[in-house]
Amino acid sequence: MGRISRTFELAGASWRILKADKELVILPLLSLLATAAVAFTFIGPLLDSCTTDASGAAACELATSDYILLAVMYVTLAFITIFFNAALVHAANDRMSGGDPGLGSAIRGAMVRVHRILPWAIVSATVSVILRTIEERTGWLGRVIAGILGVAWSLVTFLVIPVLVIEDIGVVQAVKRSGVMFKKTWGENMAAQVGFGLLGFLLMLPGIGVAVFGYSQGGSTGAILIAAGVAWILVVVLVLSALNGIFQTALYRYASGAGTTAFPEAVMASAFAPKRGRGTSGFTRMPRGFGG
């Protein structure tokens, strides 16, 4: 099975779970709405520190309190994103364990892991700020370095949220656990994430086309078409966000040995095929040193 075709198989299997729990799409929507509300709340006071000169150029002089406010905003936004991702992972894990999750149980599942989510939000926000600083202050080389580090960080920490939610361990242990699981199970299959990105792009094309056509038409008809195109893109983003959380949970369960009947065994075995030459017999067991 080709890597891209395997990704579409995994997406299809994730879709079957999402169809069984359609309300899970609401979680990415709540995350989006909460993010917008928090950003609006914080940006208002920060804009008070900015002025516009005669040419229309804006200049901001941030005080110490403004930098503190920015730090709080970064952490809060990271917390919101991680919280709702954690709720989605909890629900997906419940379904794969034979349960029947709902929106309420998903949110409650995230609530009981707030003591794990908050430290991870602080770490994530800090890493984001560091990477952005490298990118902005060191020219093109800094952008390259920041890009490489960012990709590496996202890959190594891809399973941190499932680990935090399901195993209830600390951030340091969760990062190590995620890194080991990534390295030993699906390092060769990073193309899966590219496949999800490609899938999203293809699904967004109709919405983009409708919006562009509406813009060219103008008037009330154009406005309606633009709104329809944007709505389609939003639906695609929300559905793919939910699918990604389900997929993420399935990867964790398979790598940790929990398994799931929601995904075809042949597809999951291919996705987690160990690298040749390592002398391993498979990865249906917990990696050594990470007992439950």
C-alpha positions as CSV (number, residue, x, y, z in Angstrom):
1,M,0.0,0.0,0.0
2,G,1.4,3.4,-1.0
3,R,2.0,5.9,1.8
4,I,-0.6,8.4,0.4
5,S,-3.2,5.8,-0.3
6,R,-2.6,4.4,3.3
7,T,-3.3,7.9,4.6
8,F,-6.6,8.0,2.8
9,E,-7.4,4.5,4.3
10,L,-6.7,5.8,7.8
11,A,-8.7,9.0,7.1
12,G,-11.6,6.8,6.1
13,A,-11.4,4.7,9.2
14,S,-11.3,7.9,11.3
15,W,-14.3,9.1,9.4
16,R,-16.3,6.0,10.4
17,I,-15.6,6.8,14.1
18,L,-16.5,10.4,13.6
19,K,-19.8,9.3,11.9
20,A,-20.6,7.4,15.1
21,D,-20.0,10.4,17.2
22,K,-20.9,13.4,15.0
23,E,-21.1,15.7,18.0
24,L,-17.3,15.6,18.3
25,V,-17.0,18.1,15.5
26,I,-18.4,20.6,18.0
27,L,-15.1,20.4,20.0
28,P,-12.9,22.0,17.3
29,L,-15.7,24.6,16.8
30,L,-15.7,25.4,20.6
31,S,-11.9,25.7,20.4
32,L,-12.1,28.1,17.5
33,L,-14.8,30.3,19.2
34,A,-12.9,30.3,22.5
35,T,-9.7,31.2,20.8
36,A,-11.3,34.1,19.0
37,A,-13.0,35.4,22.2
38,V,-9.7,35.3,24.2
39,A,-7.7,36.9,21.4
40,F,-10.2,39.7,21.1
41,T,-10.1,40.2,24.9
42,F,-6.3,40.5,25.0
43,I,-5.7,42.4,21.8
44,G,-7.9,45.3,22.8
45,P,-5.7,46.4,25.8
46,L,-2.5,45.8,23.8
47,L,-3.7,48.0,20.9
48,D,-3.8,50.9,23.4
49,S,0.0,50.8,23.4
50,C,0.1,51.4,19.6
51,T,-0.1,54.7,17.8
52,T,-0.4,55.6,14.1
53,D,1.7,58.4,12.5
54,A,0.7,60.7,9.6
55,S,1.7,58.1,7.0
56,G,-0.5,55.5,8.5
57,A,2.3,53.4,9.9
58,A,1.7,51.8,13.3
59,A,4.2,51.8,16.1
60,C,3.8,50.0,19.4
61,E,5.7,50.8,22.6
62,L,5.1,47.9,25.0
63,A,5.6,48.3,28.7
64,T,6.5,45.4,31.0
65,S,2.9,44.9,31.9
66,D,2.1,44.5,28.1
67,Y,4.8,41.8,27.8
68,I,3.3,40.0,30.8
69,L,-0.1,40.3,29.1
70,L,1.3,38.8,25.9
71,A,2.7,35.9,27.8
72,V,-0.6,35.2,29.5
73,M,-2.3,35.4,26.1
74,Y,0.1,32.9,24.6
75,V,-0.4,30.4,27.4
76,T,-4.2,30.9,27.4
77,L,-4.5,30.3,23.7
78,A,-2.3,27.3,23.9
79,F,-4.3,26.0,26.8
80,I,-7.6,26.4,24.9
81,T,-6.3,24.5,21.9
82,I,-4.8,21.7,24.0
83,F,-7.9,21.4,26.3
84,F,-10.3,20.8,23.4
85,N,-7.8,18.5,21.7
86,A,-7.6,16.5,25.0
87,A,-11.4,16.3,25.1
88,L,-11.4,14.9,21.6
89,V,-8.7,12.4,22.4
90,H,-10.7,11.3,25.5
91,A,-13.8,10.8,23.5
92,A,-12.0,8.9,20.7
93,N,-10.3,6.7,23.2
94,D,-13.6,6.0,24.9
95,R,-15.1,5.0,21.5
96,M,-12.1,2.7,20.7
97,S,-12.4,1.1,24.1
98,G,-16.0,0.2,23.4
99,G,-17.7,3.1,25.1
100,D,-20.3,5.6,23.8
101,P,-18.8,9.1,24.4
102,G,-20.7,12.3,24.3
103,L,-19.8,16.0,24.3
104,G,-20.2,16.2,28.0
105,S,-18.1,13.2,28.8
106,A,-15.4,14.5,26.5
107,I,-15.2,17.8,28.2
108,R,-15.3,16.2,31.6
109,G,-12.4,13.9,30.5
110,A,-10.3,16.9,29.7
111,M,-11.3,18.7,32.9
112,V,-9.8,15.9,35.1
113,R,-6.5,16.4,33.2
114,V,-6.2,20.1,33.6
115,H,-3.3,19.6,35.9
116,R,-1.5,18.0,33.0
117,I,-2.8,20.2,30.3
118,L,-1.7,23.5,31.8
119,P,2.0,22.6,32.2
120,W,2.0,21.4,28.6
121,A,0.3,24.6,27.5
122,I,3.1,26.6,29.1
123,V,5.8,24.4,27.5
124,S,4.1,24.7,24.1
125,A,3.7,28.4,24.3
126,T,7.3,28.9,25.4
127,V,8.6,26.7,22.5
128,S,6.5,28.7,20.1
129,V,7.8,32.0,21.3
130,I,11.4,30.8,21.2
131,L,11.0,29.5,17.6
132,R,9.4,32.8,16.5
133,T,12.2,34.8,18.1
134,I,14.8,32.7,16.3
135,E,12.9,33.2,13.0
136,E,12.5,37.0,13.4
137,R,15.9,37.9,14.7
138,T,18.4,35.8,12.8
139,G,17.4,36.3,9.1
140,W,16.9,33.6,6.5
141,L,19.2,31.2,8.3
142,G,17.1,31.6,11.5
143,R,13.9,30.9,9.5
144,V,15.4,27.7,8.2
145,I,16.6,26.6,11.6
146,A,13.2,27.6,13.2
147,G,11.4,25.6,10.5
148,I,13.5,22.5,11.0
149,L,13.2,22.7,14.8
150,G,9.5,23.3,14.6
151,V,8.9,20.3,12.4
152,A,11.0,18.1,14.6
153,W,9.2,19.3,17.7
154,S,5.8,18.7,16.3
155,L,6.8,15.2,15.2
156,V,8.4,14.2,18.5
157,T,5.5,15.6,20.5
158,F,2.7,14.3,18.2
159,L,1.5,11.8,20.8
160,V,1.9,13.9,23.9
161,I,-1.7,14.8,24.3
162,P,-2.9,11.1,24.1
163,V,-0.2,10.2,26.6
164,L,-1.2,13.0,29.0
165,V,-4.9,12.2,28.7
166,I,-4.8,8.4,28.8
167,E,-1.8,7.7,31.0
168,D,-2.0,10.8,33.3
169,I,1.7,11.3,33.6
170,G,3.8,14.5,33.7
171,V,4.9,16.6,30.8
172,V,8.6,15.5,30.8
173,Q,7.6,11.8,30.9
174,A,5.0,12.4,28.2
175,V,7.4,14.1,25.8
176,K,9.9,11.2,26.3
177,R,7.1,8.6,25.9
178,S,5.9,10.3,22.7
179,G,9.4,10.6,21.3
180,V,10.1,6.9,21.9
181,M,6.8,5.8,20.3
182,F,7.4,8.0,17.3
183,K,11.0,6.8,16.8
184,K,10.2,3.1,17.2
185,T,6.9,2.8,15.3
186,W,6.0,5.2,12.6
187,G,9.1,7.3,11.8
188,E,9.0,6.1,8.2
189,N,5.4,7.0,7.8
190,M,5.6,10.8,8.3
191,A,4.0,11.0,4.9
192,A,0.7,10.3,6.6
193,Q,0.6,13.8,8.0
194,V,1.4,15.1,4.5
195,G,-1.5,13.0,3.2
196,F,-3.9,14.6,5.7
197,G,-2.7,18.0,4.6
198,L,-3.2,17.0,0.9
199,L,-6.7,15.7,1.7
200,G,-7.6,19.0,3.4
201,F,-6.3,21.0,0.5
202,L,-8.3,19.0,-2.0
203,L,-11.5,19.3,0.1
204,M,-11.0,23.0,0.4
205,L,-10.7,23.6,-3.3
206,P,-14.4,23.7,-4.1
207,G,-14.9,26.3,-1.3
208,I,-12.0,28.4,-2.5
209,G,-13.3,28.2,-6.1
210,V,-16.8,29.3,-5.0
211,A,-15.5,32.2,-2.9
212,V,-13.2,33.4,-5.7
213,F,-16.0,33.2,-8.2
214,G,-18.3,35.1,-5.8
215,Y,-15.7,37.8,-5.4
216,S,-15.5,38.2,-9.2
217,Q,-19.2,38.6,-9.4
218,G,-19.7,41.2,-6.7
219,G,-23.0,42.4,-5.4
220,S,-25.4,40.4,-3.2
221,T,-24.9,37.2,-5.3
222,G,-21.2,37.4,-4.9
223,A,-21.5,38.0,-1.1
224,I,-23.7,34.9,-0.8
225,L,-21.2,32.8,-2.8
226,I,-18.3,34.1,-0.7
227,A,-20.1,33.2,2.5
228,A,-20.9,29.7,1.1
229,G,-17.3,29.2,0.2
230,V,-16.0,30.3,3.5
231,A,-18.6,28.1,5.3
232,W,-17.5,25.1,3.3
233,I,-13.8,25.8,4.2
234,L,-14.7,26.1,7.9
235,V,-16.6,22.8,7.8
236,V,-13.6,21.1,6.2
237,V,-11.2,22.6,8.8
238,L,-13.5,21.4,11.7
239,V,-14.0,17.9,10.3
240,L,-10.3,17.4,9.6
241,S,-9.4,18.7,13.1
242,A,-11.7,16.1,14.6
243,L,-10.3,13.4,12.2
244,N,-6.8,14.3,13.2
245,G,-7.6,13.9,16.9
246,I,-9.1,10.5,16.2
247,F,-6.2,9.4,14.1
248,Q,-3.8,10.6,16.7
249,T,-5.6,8.5,19.4
250,A,-5.5,5.4,17.2
251,L,-1.8,5.8,16.6
252,Y,-1.2,6.0,20.3
253,R,-3.4,3.0,21.1
254,Y,-1.7,0.8,18.5
255,A,1.8,1.9,19.5
256,S,1.0,1.3,23.2
257,G,-0.5,-2.1,22.5
258,A,-4.1,-1.2,23.4
259,G,-5.2,-1.6,19.7
260,T,-8.6,-0.8,18.3
261,T,-11.0,-2.7,16.1
262,A,-12.2,0.6,14.6
263,F,-9.2,0.6,12.1
264,P,-8.5,-2.2,9.7
265,E,-5.7,-4.4,11.0
266,A,-3.9,-4.4,7.7
267,V,-3.9,-0.6,7.5
268,M,-2.7,-0.1,11.1
269,A,0.0,-2.8,10.7
270,S,1.3,-1.1,7.6
271,A,1.3,2.3,9.2
272,F,3.3,1.0,12.1
273,A,5.6,-1.3,10.3
274,P,9.0,-1.2,12.0
275,K,12.1,-0.1,10.1
276,R,14.0,-2.9,8.4
277,G,17.2,-4.1,9.9
278,R,16.3,-3.2,13.5
279,G,15.6,-6.8,14.4
280,T,12.3,-6.0,16.0
281,S,9.4,-8.3,16.0
282,G,6.7,-5.7,15.9
283,F,5.2,-3.0,18.2
284,T,2.1,-4.4,19.6
285,R,3.7,-4.3,23.1
286,M,4.5,-1.3,25.3
287,P,8.0,0.0,24.6
288,R,10.4,-1.3,27.3
289,G,10.6,1.0,30.3
290,F,7.1,2.4,29.9
291,G,4.9,0.1,31.9
292,G,1.3,1.1,32.6
